[in-house]
């Protein structure tokens, strides 16, 4: 804020946070903050920045000369701004941020921070900003008790849990507070604090250990973040001592209603539940012959009187599949389970759908479920934690991938995008932990930020978002540093794709931990994740004509595009079709030569990124630089391992040599 | 013993055990036992059985009419009987067992028990029995503290540890006493009580926790069993606070000497140390630029004054191998490391060599190390715990495999066998735990028994040993039961071989836990365990002419036999040669058809064994029968999984269909 004078208008806990942020900034950089509750007056010319919460008809004497928000006009009408929107404009040497809700003011403040000096230059026509969806959420897969196999954070690559330590909620919440601030700056407003796989200890968070959740909620609340909880569907049995968890059983419904009442008695703004049911061993309504709508609606009914939401995950499939059976297709499962239930879910039930039909692979088509339930509130789930994309040891900026998914139009070009359809919100599996750099790989912070900003505005250009992240992370970044960061991040997702599983086929990872290559690692497993490579060809026939029929789950333009190997986009070819190694891609290369080429290129790109990063040593704080440099060593090693294993596998299998005669083992 | 009268002559703790065994038997079956120390006299006709410890020249008034052992004559001369041998004969309605040492008497007693009623029929010419080697040992890979990955017992498939529970030695030693008795009945006389991978907690057993080892030793001693300990080579650093563990450093030698003195002060008959050094991450002399002879001799020197032995494992290889490098051959490693050290080891240092060059696969050639160190005391190590042979969920009686190895003659037919050469003893990795059936799979008890008996007499016919086990385990076994047990066990090793990795190629197991198939599981790993299958062929070229040169580690007859794919035995072909799938075996089948056929046959054999076992339900104690039946379900399931994965893998890779048109996926 420099040495500027700022006026904060409004009151309440989140306004208090805005004020606190400004006081903190002034303590650091100079300047002055004045708080004025509604009704008081002040000379407007004496402030460089005015942030205020307004109500309809309240002009408050502050504004660029045309009254209060009552006449904001157009898309910035009061009603449309909502609780989180804000208006920004600059006139007469004062920058005005006006919001209807306290949270809007907080987001307005962070917007000013993003603008930096530009916020205080010349004049600025009024712009209204509001999030595309009311729910922008992080799901933490954190365990309270360290799991013997999955550890403290399931699929966590950033140290321990931010919330849980030594078997209970962290006692000193400074780190959690800092985290809440970080999330608010990204635009995130909801956090689920425990793993969707709810183990025994964690089940109790719902009841006798709710006070610990309340402690966390207390810390998150001033930053406009509501707290959610993952619960086990079997809670009435596990915690309540009932003999059933049947969602149509009155005693069960009563048990949930009472449990929810008690949750709200200690967390009045509790967000709701996240539920992974009938999935990978978790209990669910199928046990009782009930549908997933029955299950979700029971919880929705318990939450509704209090304003809570149930997030019901659509990640339901047979994880005891027989690899011999080529007719069963895991990619079909979510659609087959949930599309018939459209219109049957309660208003406060959100169906949370992974962006792809499988499981966060580096390349998947967009899930057909996202266009298949027009009468259901759907949330899109992405995975910020890099389970299948380098586990925060490899740099892999996922912005372009998420953006592609969010801009996908399930019904064709003239129809809404996934981002438009995600009325239930955008959710990311969190990638943070108690690591000093938050995300293990410092560059993975960009994924967290990008997710938050895309959740706010799914149509945003991810490259612009990345530039924001660069400017916020390195406030005095030279153009050389910014260019270097762009160079190593812009293409990093494609680079990771090049040296790992080719052409959308997915997996080929080491079983269990999912790090590093194992081409056949899941080929004969019960997990439904196969590539079917033999000496002649590779890929999964998911066509309607000769395959599993998965393509028919898409609306016409996409169903037609994917149905034929000739029209299917190269990058998804092996997801949809089994083709000979000699099949010629639209790129003009054969499949096997594409595999060789991309794997050599991917390694070269990783090596180049390492080189670029090394050249930035004089511009980045040494510890930060060293951590990234160390990760690049591992990335290059890992990329070479991927290259050599994948290339050797296909040379051994196909017998077709590399056209360029490079070394394949 | 029926209701017979028995005289026990001699004194001492192990004689006390003999007496106790007889008293126990009489309490159960009737009869009477008299103890008479040397010098006393008794009417010999009044006893059915006389067991006595004799000394040279002592006729003791007891014997079949030709005086004491002083004139036993021939191979049964006093000196040759040794501490563990005994003579048995029957005349004038009395059976005489005479030994020089107390342990000999104990083994004589168990011999009488094995003979059963036959011991008391007619007359019996004197037979002298003595073990082929003085050291018949079980190595327990038991951890004191449950290891986060490896559990309580590393590669243990029979529950928890018999020795360690809740982080310390078991308090109630009845089970350990029963175990000691079981081992003595098998002829085992040495036990190492902790894992060769010595973790932090277990390192302390050598010093501040030696009292717990002494407790175990106390329980084992009355059954003639000496206790050994696995120690870490880094003990002087880890426990002693020294800055080095250099075996040529005087302070280090002094530290070990003092540590050993303290061990013997509490365990006067302590057996010695087992050491896994410079192996799979364990510390060793290489750190200090010293040889393994230097390392072993330092410990041998510390143990020598007290009569202890160091067992130094030859399992040293590079476990960070690059799979791309086809010139490095793990099979060569033990020979390359140890053959040059022949003659350099102290007398009380034993080089403990795995029977095969790799790691306890279902089929390996005999290790060339076993014939390569004529001036070194070598022990042969086998693995009773079924790490790679079905993990005690599959029935796999290993007697024939061990017997083949022990009867192998490294220098050719006119020369000594491995059993003859194993002057340092026979060692098995234990397969027991606190499971109620001792070994998880009740039929795996046969492996324990067979090991003990082969250790006593390596040339013994394993099928005769199995019959002993059947008779001892089912004292009233009908011929139908005995025939059924033979039917399910005799061929079980070959059955397991048929449905797992073919033709000696090894591995193809799931990484880490090693249970179940994964054909490429270790193919691109750093462990040196590859099959090099491509679309044309499979196998490892270990020939001297074109391969790794491993065949040249054998003496001439074997080197020549293995060098050529034409003469190499079928069952080892892929261990020694890389051949096309169409290569015709001496069986007349192609390699790929052999793979298909054996995998179908193996499953059929497992199904047949399950059927045979089901037919024995009326003859076996229900819980025992049910446990085995349950294991057969899993074995059949597992065998089918092996069959289908292996067959599919090779069909996909070779493109050659099954000649008999069976289903391959």
Interface residues (C-beta under 8 A of the other chain):
Chain A: X148 X323 X324 X510 X511 X512 X517 X518 X519 X520 X521 X524 X533 X534 X535 X536 X641 X644 X645 X648 X649 X651 X652 X653 X654 X655 X665
Chain B: X148 X323 X324 X510 X511 X512 X517 X518 X519 X520 X521 X524 X533 X534 X535 X536 X641 X644 X645 X648 X649 X651 X652 X653 X654 X655 X665
